[in-house]
Structure formats: C-alpha cells, structure tokens
Amino acid sequence: MPPKHYLTSNFRVAFEEYFKPEQQRNAVDVLKDHIVEVRDGSEEQLRELGVLRPQDTSPEQIEQRIAAYLDKCYWQLSQFYRYSVPCRIAEAEPYLREVIGYAKTKGGKTDVTPALYLAVAIHGTPEKEQEALSLFTDAFADFDANGAPALGPRSELWARAHWSRLLRRLARVPEAEAQEQFIVDWIVGHPLVLPPAKLQALVIDKNDDGPLKEILTHPEVVAAFEQARERKEGGRA
C-alpha cells in the first residue's frame, strides 16, 4: 500500500515540482497497484489497509466507503498522469470516467475539472472528438456560469489550448480563435501570475504551427510582459 500521503495535495505538488520522471513513473505504478489491491481486497484486507473504518459495519457503509476511497485514488492518479513529464493525460481516461461517474451518483453539481481533464485526454482520438467537443463546451459553459474554484488558471489555460486545437481540426476556426484570444487576454491581464516558461508549457505543444505557437510573441503579450518587467524593476529602485 502506498503511504497515506500519496493521496494528499501536498504529495501531488511534490510530484509535479520535485519528482524526476523516473520517480513520477514509480508513483503512478504504486498508486495503480494500490487501486487493484483495494478493488480486489477482502473486507479483512481492506480493514488492515485502513480503507474501512471501525464504524463501517453494514454492507451499504462498506460499499460507500470503498467507493469514496477509490474515487480519491482515481482523481489523484489522474493528476499524476496530467503532471507527468511528458504529460500522460490520455492514460487517465478510464480513471477520469470513474471520477465523473462517481460524482453523478452523488447527485452534485457538475465537476468542471475532471470533465475538462477527460476532454483533453480523449480529444486527440478521432472517434472521440465529438465527445471531447461536448465535454469542453458543456464544462466551460458551466464554468462561465458558476465558476469552479478548484480549476485555477493553469488548468483553465491548458484546457482552452487543447480545445482550440480540437476546434481547428474540426474546421471551426472562429471558435478556435475565440479560445486563443481568451488566452492572450488572460496573459495580458495577469502578466505576473505565471512566468513565460510555465505559460509555454501550458499552452504550446511541440506540434503547434498556428496561433498557439505564437501566443508568447503576440504583440499584446510581449508589451504586457515588458510593462510588468518595468514596473517590477521600478519598484525595486
């Protein structure tokens, strides 16, 4: 079993910021093995693992506890895939479907972040392009209407860049341009939030040959970075 801190946000941050690719792969494998262990484990084994608590005695309580625990594992594993170097988000598809399915059983509001992760995970598969398009469209519509505090600009810009790529492949150029302009406008409005290197990793793919590739050299973006640099240097004077 992985240490409990494998499932914490602190561990995810360490995975992204400090782990080398080999360490990331190891963490992914350990968590995948643990998921199998929980799925296949007997009640006695799950109590030994700490998945089940003493108060979980009825079949309903046991089922609910296991489902909630696996949901946490699926989401953490999906984030590991997303932040792996190189990104392995496509491999997260089955786990993201589990996360989204579990949320539906709880009857809560739309969970925008897993929906966008799934859209990114499948958008490059031709037979799943329409599903990805629906996921992007519905998730961002919900986000625009209700917000999603856990999304954050890095996930938002990353997802919008992938949405733009999909839209261009589907010859929906005006819609793609709207997403690209959104990214430009966000950077111009927040030039000090994310450094250029981080922005490049989020919104530019090595295979890009259009506007996304040129976002960081867009005149408005260049001017915003320059003004931010001058203000920062002026503040130190």
Backbone as a ProteinNet text record, in pm:
[ID]
protein_1_A
[PRIMARY]
MPPKHYLTSNFRVAFEEYFKPEQQRNAVDVLKDHIVEVRDGSEEQLRELGVLRPQDTSPEQIEQRIAAYLDKCYWQLSQFYRYSVPCRIAEAEPYLREVIGYAKTKGGKTDVTPALYLAVAIHGTPEKEQEALSLFTDAFADFDANGAPALGPRSELWARAHWSRLLRRLARVPEAEAQEQFIVDWIVGHPLVLPPAKLQALVIDKNDDGPLKEILTHPEVVAAFEQARERKEGGRA
[TERTIARY]
84.3	0	87.5	50.5	131.9	108.7	205.2	182.1	60.2	-8.3	-130.8	-105.2	15.3	39.2	41.4	40.7	28.1	-100.2	-202.1	-333.3	-358.5	-257.7	-275.2	-236.5	-284.2	-248.4	-100.4	-43.2	99.4	184.6	142.6	218.5	207.2	88.7	71.5	160.8	171.4	258.9	403.8	446.3	582.6	605.3	505.2	512	540.8	471	485.7	615.3	646.3	754.9	892.8	898	1029	1066.2	967.7	997.6	1058.9	1156.9	1212.2	1119.8	1127	1036.7	1033.9	1148.2	1151.5	1073.5	1087.1	1011.6	862.6	827.3	686.8	628.5	701.9	653.1	634.3	725.2	714.5	590.7	565.2	447.6	319.6	314.9	198.8	176.7	283.4	271.5	226.7	280.7	243.6	95.7	48.5	-91.7	-183	-144.2	-223.8	-233.1	-122.2	-122.7	-212	-209.5	-291.3	-440.5	-475.4	-614.9	-661.9	-578.6	-613.2	-626.7	-536.9	-540.1	-671.6	-717.8	-842.5	-962.5	-960.2	-1071.7	-1091.3	-978.7	-985.4	-978.2	-955.1	-930.9	-1055.6	-1036.4	-1145.5	-1173.6	-1283.6	-1315.1	-1204.3	-1152.5	-1045.2	-921.1	-885.3	-767.9	-788	-909.9	-935.9	-934.1	-969.7	-959.5	-812.4	-733.2	-589.8	-522.6	-570.3	-513.9	-559.2	-661.3	-712.6	-813.8	-857.2	-959.5	-1093.6	-1126.5	-1250.2	-1224.4	-1320.4	-1309.6	-1393.3	-1365.3	-1440.8	-1591.7	-1635.8	-1780.7	-1845.4	-1764.9	-1820.5	-1854.9	-1980.7	-2022.4	-2126.4	-2216	-2319.6	-2264.9	-2327.3	-2283.3	-2288.1	-2390.6	-2402.6	-2288.4	-2255	-2145.6	-2013.1	-1991.4	-1866.7	-1856.5	-1965.4	-1965.7	-1939.1	-2003.9	-1986.2	-1844.3	-1786.5	-1650.4	-1550	-1565	-1473.5	-1486.8	-1610.3	-1632.8	-1569.8	-1585.5	-1527.9	-1375.4	-1320	-1173.8	-1117.8	-1182.9	-1136.2	-1148.4	-1253.8	-1269.5	-1150	-1105.7	-988.6	-863.5	-849.7	-735.7	-740	-858.1	-872.1	-835.8	-880.3	-854.4	-706.6	-646.3	-503.9	-421.3	-455.6	-383.3	-399.5	-518.5	-541.6	-453.1	-437	-349.1	-202.9	-164.5	-28.4	-3.4	-99.1	-84.5	-76.3	-159.8	-162.2	-30.2	30.7	153.1	280.8	268.4	387.2	465	593	679	737.8	698.4	597.2	457	362.4	224.3	167.1	96.2	38.5	-114	-175.3	-316.1	-404.5	-366.7	-450.7	-469	-368.4	-377.2	-473.3	-512.9	-602.2	-748.4	-779.8	-919.9	-1007.5	-969.7	-1061.7	-1082.5	-980.1	-990.9	-1076.3	-1063.6	-1146.4	-1293.1	-1318.5	-1457.4	-1513.7	-1431.7	-1475.5	-1507.5	-1422	-1443.2	-1573.7	-1594.6	-1715.7	-1840	-1828.4	-1940.3	-1975.2	-1874	-1898	-1967.7	-1924.2	-1986.4	-2134.6	-2167.7	-2307.8	-2391.3	-2332.5	-2408	-2434.5	-2351	-2369.6	-2469.5	-2505.9	-2608.3	-2565.7	-2436.5	-2388.1	-2383.4	-2335	-2321.7	-2209.2	-2206.9	-2104.8	-1965.8	-1878.5	-1739.6	-1659.6	-1634	-1575.7	-1437.2	-1353.1	-1213.6	-1198.4	-1258.9	-1246	-1303.5	-1411.1	-1469.3	-1371.2	-1301.9	-1203.5	-1081.8	-1039.9	-929.1	-964.2	-1087.4	-1129	-1133.8	-1183.9	-1186.7	-1047.2	-950.2	-811.8	-759.8	-793.4	-742.8	-786.7	-908.4	-962.6	-967.1	-934.5	-958.8	-873.6	-763.6	-676.8	-715.5	-819.6	-866.3	-980.7	-964	-1064.9	-1207.3	-1226.2	-1362	-1421.9	-1340.9	-1390.7	-1391.1	-1364.8	-1358.4	-1490.3	-1601.8	-1731	-1762.9	-1726.9	-1746.7	-1661	-1536.2	-1447	-1502.7	-1554.7	-1611	-1727.3	-1813.3	-1926.2	-1878.1	-1775.9	-1722.6	-1664.3	-1583	-1526.7	-1638.1	-1733.3	-1839.5	-1922.6	-1967	-2053.6	-1978.8	-1855.1	-1779.1	-1747	-1705.6	-1674.2	-1800.3	-1910.6	-2036.9	-2074.2	-2058.2	-2086.8	-1989.1	-1862.5	-1761.1	-1790.5	-1828.2	-1859.4	-1981.9	-2075.6	-2198.2	-2182	-2104.3	-2099.8	-1961	-1856.7	-1722.1	-1682.4	-1556.3	-1503	-1375.9	-1387.3	-1272.1	-1149.2	-1170.2	-1055.7	-987	-1044.8	-988.6	-853.7	-848.3	-722.5	-680.2	-601.2	-564.5	-480.4	-397.1	-312.8	-397.4	-492.4	-579.1	-669.1	-717.5	-805.9	-733.8	-616.1	-543.7	-499.8	-456.9	-416.2	-532.3	-650.9	-768.4	-813.5	-812.6	-855.3	-762.2	-633.7	-540.5	-573.1	-603.4	-639.4	-773.3	-865.6	-994.8	-973.5	-885.5	-854.8	-799.8	-710.2	-653.5	-764	-853.7	-962.4	-1052.3	-1086.3	-1172.7	-1109.4	-980.9	-914.2	-914.3	-895.8	-901.3	-1039.9	-1141.7	-1279.1	-1322.3	-1225.6	-1250.7	-1348.2	-1348.9	-1432.8	-1341.6	-1287.7	-1181.5	-1224	-1339.9	-1377	-1384.9	-1434	-1441.9	-1302.3	-1213.1	-1075.1	-1009	-1032.8	-974.5	-1024	-1149	-1202.4	-1127.4	-1093.7	-1017.5	-874.7	-815.8	-679.4	-675.8	-778.4	-783.9	-806.2	-885	-905.1	-771.1	-689	-558.6	-471.4	-470.6	-393.8	-443.2	-575	-632.3	-599.2	-601.8	-570.9	-425.3	-334.7	-192.7	-171.1	-233.4	-219.3	-272.6	-379.7	-438.6	-369	-284.5	-217.7	-71.9	6.5	141.1	240.3	205.8	299.2	258.2	143.8	93.8	173.2	197.9	271.2	388.2	507	622.2	608.2	675.4	666.1	694.8	793.2	826.7	709.4	640.7	525.1	410.3	390.1	284.4	312.2	436.4	472.3	440.5	471.6	443.5	293.6	214.1	70.1	-1.7	36.8	-45.3	20.7	147.9	216.2	262	227.7	269.3	376.9	464.6	573.9	523.2	400.7	345.1	262.2	247	169.1	238.5	158.7	214.9	130.2	35.4	-52.9	-45.1	-157.1	-160.3	-113.2	-140	-96.8	55.6	124.1	270.4	323	244	289.5	231.6	163.4	95.9	194.2	306.7	401.1	476.4	464.6	524.3	416.4	294.1	185.2	219	200.9	239.6	181.7	56.4	-4.5	61	93.8	158.2	298.8	374.2	510.5	507.5	413.8	402.9	365.8	275.9	234.8	351	429.6	546.5	647.8	667.9	764.2	718.8	592.3	539.5	549.3	520.1	528.6	672.8	765.5	906.3	951.3	908.3	947.1	888.9	762.8	701.8	774.6	810.5	880	1015.8	1089.7	1222	1209.9	1104.1	1082.4	1051.3	983.1	950.4	1071.4	1176.6	1298.8	1393.7	1365.9	1459.2	1453.6
-120.3	0	124.9	225.4	347.6	420.7	499.5	580	667.5	701.3	779.8	913.6	965.4	1096.7	1091.1	971.7	963.4	1028.5	1028.6	1077.5	1220.5	1290.5	1427.4	1526.4	1648.9	1753.3	1787.2	1776.5	1805.4	1708.8	1582.4	1485.7	1515.5	1557.8	1591.7	1707.5	1806.9	1921.2	1875	1788	1735.9	1656.7	1578	1500.3	1591.8	1704.2	1796.2	1876	1927.5	2025.1	1962.4	1847.2	1798.2	1659.7	1580.3	1444.4	1442.8	1358.8	1334.3	1236.1	1231.4	1143.3	999.3	946.3	807.7	795	894.1	892.6	907.4	989.1	1005	872.9	804.3	675.5	576.3	577.6	486.1	516.4	645	683.3	641.4	658.8	616.3	466.4	388.6	242.9	198.4	262.9	225.6	252.3	368.1	401.6	311.4	278.3	185.6	49.1	0.1	-128.2	-121.5	-8.2	6.8	5.5	66.5	64.7	-79	-160.5	-301.2	-372.3	-341.4	-402.6	-371.5	-248.8	-209.8	-271.1	-269.2	-326.6	-474.2	-547	-692.8	-741	-650.8	-691.6	-739	-829.2	-874.6	-768	-784.5	-688.6	-686	-802.9	-809.1	-734.5	-755.4	-688.3	-536.7	-493.2	-350.1	-285.5	-360.7	-306.2	-295.6	-393.9	-389	-272.6	-242.9	-132.5	4.2	6.2	134.1	198	125	178.6	183.4	73.3	66.5	109.4	178.5	225.6	137.6	138.8	52.4	70.2	192.7	217.8	168	122.9	69.5	-77.5	-103	-239.2	-296.2	-214.1	-264.6	-273.3	-358.2	-366.3	-231.2	-150.9	-19	73.1	71.3	155.5	113.1	-15.9	-67.1	-28.6	-47.6	-12.6	135.9	219.2	363.9	407.1	346.2	383.1	344	225.9	181.5	270.4	303	387.6	524.8	582.9	715.4	709.3	603	588.8	572.5	486.3	467.2	595.3	672	799.1	890	892.8	974.7	923.1	790.5	731.4	762.9	748	773.4	917.7	1011.3	1151.9	1184.9	1131	1157.7	1096.8	976.5	913.4	994.1	1046.2	1129.3	1252.8	1311.9	1428.5	1389.3	1271.5	1224.5	1213.4	1156.9	1146.5	1284.9	1376.8	1511	1584.4	1566.9	1640.4	1560.5	1441	1364.3	1436.5	1410.8	1467	1350.9	1334.7	1415.1	1383.3	1471.7	1455.2	1323.8	1251.1	1121.8	1122.7	1237.9	1253.2	1153.4	1110.8	1016.5	886.1	848	724.5	736.2	857.7	879.5	858.7	835.6	829.8	738.5	611.5	525.6	574.4	632.4	678.9	805.8	891.9	1012.3	976.5	874.4	830.8	778.6	713.6	666.4	785.9	886.9	1005.8	1075.4	1093.3	1160.3	1076.9	944.4	856.9	859.5	862.5	866.7	996.8	1108.1	1237.2	1235.8	1169.2	1162.9	1084.4	980.2	902.4	983	1082.9	1166.2	1278	1298	1397.4	1541.2	1565.7	1702.2	1781.1	1906.4	1990.8	1938.1	1983.4	1940.9	1970.8	1869.4	1888.6	1922.9	2051.6	2101.2	2043.8	2036.9	1999.4	1858.7	1754.9	1622.1	1616.1	1689.7	1690.4	1747.6	1855.2	1914.5	1824.1	1760.5	1664.7	1553.4	1502.2	1394.5	1444.7	1565.8	1621.7	1628.2	1673.1	1678.7	1537.2	1444.1	1307.4	1239.9	1270.6	1197.7	1280.1	1408.7	1494.5	1458.9	1386.7	1350.2	1220.5	1153.6	1027.9	1058.6	1033.3	1075.7	1034	910	864.2	922.8	993.9	1054.3	1206.7	1262.7	1408.2	1475.4	1417.3	1480.5	1474.7	1365.6	1358.5	1463.6	1476.2	1576.6	1716.5	1742.4	1873.8	1904.7	1807.2	1826.5	1850.6	1776.2	1793.9	1933.6	1977.1	2112.3	2216.8	2204.9	2305	2312.1	2196.5	2193.9	2235.1	2187.8	2219.1	2367.6	2427.1	2569.9	2655.1	2607.7	2680.1	2681.4	2567.5	2560.2	2646.9	2645.1	2725.2	2874	2916.2	3057.9	3101.1	3007.8	3041.3	3034.1	2936.4	2909.6	2917.3	2921.1	2920.8	2781.7	2766.2	2640.1	2674.6	2701.3	2748.8	2660.2	2529.8	2438.9	2432.7	2497	2485.1	2554.5	2681.7	2755.1	2788.6	2894.8	2938.7	2838.8	2762.1	2668.4	2561.6	2504.8	2404.5	2467.8	2589.2	2654.1	2682.8	2744.1	2778	2652.6	2552.6	2424.3	2361.7	2360.6	2301.5	2383.8	2516.4	2600.5	2584.5	2566.4	2546.1	2416.3	2311.9	2184.9	2196.6	2271.4	2293.4	2364.2	2462.9	2534.6	2440	2350.8	2256.5	2168.6	2121.3	2038	2116.7	2237.7	2320	2344.7	2367.6	2389.1	2261.1	2147.6	2022.4	2000.1	2049.6	2034.1	2149.8	2234.3	2348.5	2449	2458.8	2557.7	2672.2	2740.1	2837.7	2956	3019.2	3132.5	3095.9	2974.3	2930.8	2907.4	2853.3	2833.4	2968.1	3062.8	3196.4	3261.1	3234.2	3290.5	3236	3106.8	3048.9	3103.2	3118	3171.5	3316	3393.3	3531.9	3537	3443.6	3437.6	3418.8	3328.4	3302.6	3428.3	3494	3618.5	3721.1	3740.1	3839.5	3807.2	3678.1	3640.1	3675.3	3641.8	3670.7	3821.5	3897	4043	4099	4041.6	4090.1	4040	3935.3	3876.4	3845.2	3944.8	3915.8	3867.1	3883.1	3842.7	3713.4	3657	3539.1	3414.5	3394.2	3276.9	3320.8	3268.1	3306.8	3253	3316.5	3271.4	3122.9	3070	2927.9	2839.1	2876.1	2798.5	2811.8	2933.2	2953.3	2873.4	2872.1	2796.7	2649.5	2594.5	2453.4	2425.4	2523.2	2503.8	2513	2608.4	2638.4	2607.5	2570.6	2546.5	2401.8	2336.8	2199.5	2199.9	2103.8	2099.9	2087	2035.5	2018.2	2137.6	2238.4	2356.1	2428.6	2473.5	2551.5	2674.6	2704.8	2817.8	2919.9	2985.5	3093.1	3052.5	2929.4	2889.1	2895.8	2856.5	2859.3	3001.4	3098	3236.3	3320.9	3256.4	3334.9	3416.4	3359	3431.6	3540.8	3540.9	3650.6	3742.6	3723.6	3813.3	3953.5	4057	4193.2	4237.5	4205.7	4246.2	4175	4047.7	3970.2	4022.8	4047	4099.3	4233.9	4320.5	4451.8	4438.6	4344.7	4325.3	4275.7	4182.1	4133.1	4245.8	4327.5	4437.3	4539	4575	4670.5	4614.4	4484.7	4421.7	4420.5	4392.7	4392.4	4531.8	4634.7	4770.8	4812.9	4773.9	4807.5	4737.2	4612.1	4536.4	4595.2	4633.1	4692.6	4829.8	4905.6	5036.5	5026.7	4918.9	4900.5	4867.8	4815.1	4782.5	4899.6	5001.9	5117.3	5198.1
0	0	0	-74	-70.3	59.8	104.3	224.1	204.4	313.1	300.5	233.5	247.7	188.6	35.9	-25.5	-170.7	-218	-133.2	-172.2	-127.4	-82.5	-36.4	-145.5	-130.6	-226.4	-215.7	-96.8	-80.1	-161	-164.6	-242.1	-390.6	-435.7	-576.8	-615.8	-526.7	-554.8	-564.3	-472.2	-476.8	-605.4	-644.6	-768.8	-886.9	-892.5	-1005	-998.5	-881.8	-870.2	-850.7	-783.2	-739.7	-792.8	-833.4	-875.7	-1015.2	-1033.1	-1165.7	-1238.3	-1372.1	-1447.5	-1396.6	-1360.3	-1310.9	-1180.2	-1092.4	-967	-993.4	-1093.1	-1128.3	-1177	-1262.4	-1313.2	-1200.6	-1105.8	-992.7	-909.2	-884.9	-806.6	-878.1	-1010.1	-1088.3	-1073.2	-1086.5	-1077.9	-939.3	-836.3	-699.7	-675.2	-719.9	-697.7	-779.7	-902.1	-982.9	-914.7	-861.3	-790.7	-668	-600.9	-480.8	-516.2	-627.3	-671.3	-693.1	-758.2	-779.8	-646.3	-554.1	-421.7	-349.7	-362.5	-297.2	-368.9	-500.3	-577.8	-546.7	-534.7	-521	-376.9	-284	-147.1	-73.7	20.4	105.8	211.5	281.9	387.9	492.4	526	626.1	577	450.4	395.5	391.7	357.8	349.9	488	588.3	724.2	765.7	726.3	756.3	684.3	564.7	487.6	537.8	621.9	671.6	580.3	476.2	386.6	458	527.7	604.7	748.4	806.1	943.8	1035.2	1165.4	1258	1248.6	1222.4	1216.1	1088	991.4	867.1	889.4	916.8	950.1	853.8	805.4	715.1	573.2	490.5	350.3	280.3	310.5	248.7	289.7	418.2	466.7	405.8	396.5	338.9	192.1	119.2	-23.1	-44	35.5	21.6	56	159.6	198.5	90.9	35.9	-69.2	-191.6	-229.1	-347.6	-328.7	-210.6	-184	-184.8	-129.5	-125.6	-266.3	-347	-483.6	-565	-541	-610.9	-584.3	-460.8	-426	-497.9	-503.9	-574.2	-723.4	-784.3	-927.5	-961.3	-877.5	-906.6	-888.5	-782.4	-762.6	-875.2	-918.4	-1028.7	-1156.8	-1180.7	-1299	-1296.4	-1179.1	-1167.9	-1188.4	-1140.5	-1165.9	-1316.2	-1389.2	-1533.8	-1597.8	-1549.6	-1607.6	-1587.9	-1469.4	-1439.2	-1466.1	-1523.4	-1559	-1668.7	-1672.9	-1777.4	-1856.9	-1985.2	-2055.4	-2004.6	-2037.9	-1992.6	-2046	-1958.1	-1995.6	-1978.3	-1996	-1962.9	-2037.4	-2158.1	-2232.8	-2155.6	-2076.5	-1999.3	-1881.8	-1850.3	-1736.3	-1771.8	-1898.9	-1941.7	-1855.5	-1833	-1755.8	-1613.4	-1555.2	-1416.6	-1408.1	-1507.2	-1511.2	-1532.1	-1611.8	-1629.2	-1497	-1419.2	-1287.3	-1196.5	-1198.3	-1115.1	-1153.2	-1282.1	-1328.6	-1297.2	-1314.5	-1282.5	-1135.3	-1050.6	-905.4	-867.4	-926.1	-895.2	-932.4	-1043.2	-1084.8	-984.8	-925.8	-827.2	-700.7	-676.2	-556.4	-580.8	-707.4	-740	-721.6	-721.2	-701.2	-830.2	-821.5	-938.9	-1027.3	-1148.4	-1243.3	-1189.1	-1194.8	-1153.3	-1278	-1295	-1419.3	-1445.1	-1343.7	-1366.3	-1423.1	-1363.5	-1424.9	-1565.9	-1591.4	-1726	-1827.6	-1790.1	-1881.3	-1896.9	-1788.9	-1798.1	-1896.7	-1886.6	-1976.7	-2120.7	-2141.3	-2276.4	-2335.8	-2256.4	-2304.7	-2331.8	-2242.5	-2254.2	-2383.5	-2430.9	-2545.8	-2673.9	-2666.9	-2783.7	-2904.2	-2882.8	-2993.9	-3061.6	-3011	-3070	-3165.9	-3295.9	-3393.9	-3360.5	-3316.3	-3290.4	-3162.4	-3086.2	-2962.2	-2968.2	-3086.6	-3099.6	-3063.1	-3106.2	-3078.1	-2929.1	-2864.4	-2719.5	-2650.1	-2693.6	-2634	-2655.3	-2775.4	-2804.9	-2710.2	-2687.9	-2596.4	-2454.2	-2413.7	-2278.3	-2260.8	-2356.5	-2349.2	-2343.4	-2435.1	-2445.5	-2318.7	-2270	-2151.8	-2025.6	-2011	-1889.6	-1882.2	-1994.2	-1990.8	-1979.7	-2034.1	-2015	-1867.7	-1801.4	-1658.1	-1579	-1620.3	-1552.7	-1566.1	-1686.1	-1708.7	-1628.2	-1609.1	-1537	-1386	-1339.7	-1195.5	-1132.9	-1217.7	-1163.4	-1117.5	-1085.7	-1033.5	-958.2	-828.8	-751.3	-760.8	-779.3	-781.7	-917.7	-1019.5	-1153.2	-1164	-1135.1	-1140.2	-1281.4	-1298.7	-1433.9	-1510.9	-1441.8	-1516.4	-1584.7	-1512.6	-1574.6	-1679.4	-1653	-1748.8	-1880.3	-1873.1	-1996.1	-2071	-1997.1	-2055.3	-2131.4	-2068.4	-2132.8	-2252.3	-2239.4	-2351.3	-2471.9	-2448.2	-2559.3	-2633.2	-2558.6	-2623.2	-2694.7	-2635.7	-2701.6	-2835.2	-2836.6	-2960.3	-3066.9	-3027.5	-3124.9	-3185	-3098.5	-3147.2	-3242.7	-3204.5	-3289.9	-3426.5	-3431.1	-3559.8	-3643	-3580.3	-3656.3	-3715.8	-3645.8	-3692.9	-3782.7	-3821.4	-3911.2	-3851.1	-3719.2	-3652	-3608	-3709.1	-3687.1	-3600.1	-3623.7	-3537.4	-3389.7	-3361.1	-3221.3	-3164.4	-3246.1	-3202	-3175.1	-3261.7	-3244.4	-3115.6	-3078.9	-2954.5	-2833.8	-2836.2	-2724.7	-2722.4	-2837.9	-2844.9	-2796	-2831.3	-2784.4	-2633.7	-2582.8	-2437.6	-2368	-2420.4	-2358.6	-2364.1	-2478.5	-2491.2	-2390.1	-2383.4	-2292	-2146.4	-2113.8	-1974.9	-1942.1	-2031.6	-2006.5	-1995.8	-2084.9	-2081.5	-1949.6	-1900.4	-1775.7	-1651.1	-1664.9	-1548.5	-1582	-1622.6	-1673.8	-1568.8	-1441.3	-1335.8	-1265.3	-1302.6	-1230.7	-1266.5	-1395.1	-1441.5	-1527.9	-1504.4	-1587	-1728.2	-1824.2	-1963.8	-1983.4	-1911.4	-1928.2	-1886.8	-1779.3	-1734.3	-1833.7	-1884.2	-1982.9	-2109.8	-2151.3	-2271.1	-2253.7	-2136.3	-2110	-2108.8	-2068.4	-2057.2	-2191.2	-2274.5	-2392.5	-2525.7	-2527.3	-2654.1	-2661.4	-2769.8	-2795.5	-2904.1	-2899	-2997.3	-3140.6	-3156.6	-3290.9	-3337.3	-3253.7	-3293	-3408.3	-3504.8	-3614.5	-3644.9	-3558.2	-3580.5	-3469.4	-3440.9	-3342	-3203	-3160.7	-3026.9	-3013.7	-3120.2	-3117.2	-3099.9	-3145.8	-3147.5	-3033.7	-2940.3	-2835.8	-2753.8	-2716.9	-2631.6	-2707.8	-2840.7	-2919	-2974	-2930.9	-2970.2	-2921.3	-3003.1	-2963.1	-2828.7	-2803.5	-2676.2	-2559.1	-2577.1	-2470.3	-2444.3	-2551.4	-2536.8	-2463.6	-2501.5	-2436.9	-2289.9	-2259.8	-2120.5	-2035.5	-2089.2	-2016.5	-1993.4	-2094.9	-2084.1	-1980.2	-1981.9	-1883.9	-1742.5	-1727.7	-1595.6	-1546.4	-1638.9	-1600.3	-1556.5	-1629	-1594.7	-1459.9	-1433.7	-1305	-1190.9	-1217.1	-1113.3	-1083.8	-1190.4	-1170.4	-1106.5	-1143.2	-1083	-936	-897.2	-755.7	-671.7	-734.5	-660.1	-653.7	-736.5	-741.4	-613.8
[MASK]
+++++++++++++++++++++++++++++++++++++++++++++++++++++++++++++++++++++++++++++++++++++++++++++++++++++++++++++++++++++++++++++++++++++++++++++++++++++++++++++++++++++++++++++++++++++++++++++++++++++++++++++++++++++++++++++++++++++++++++++

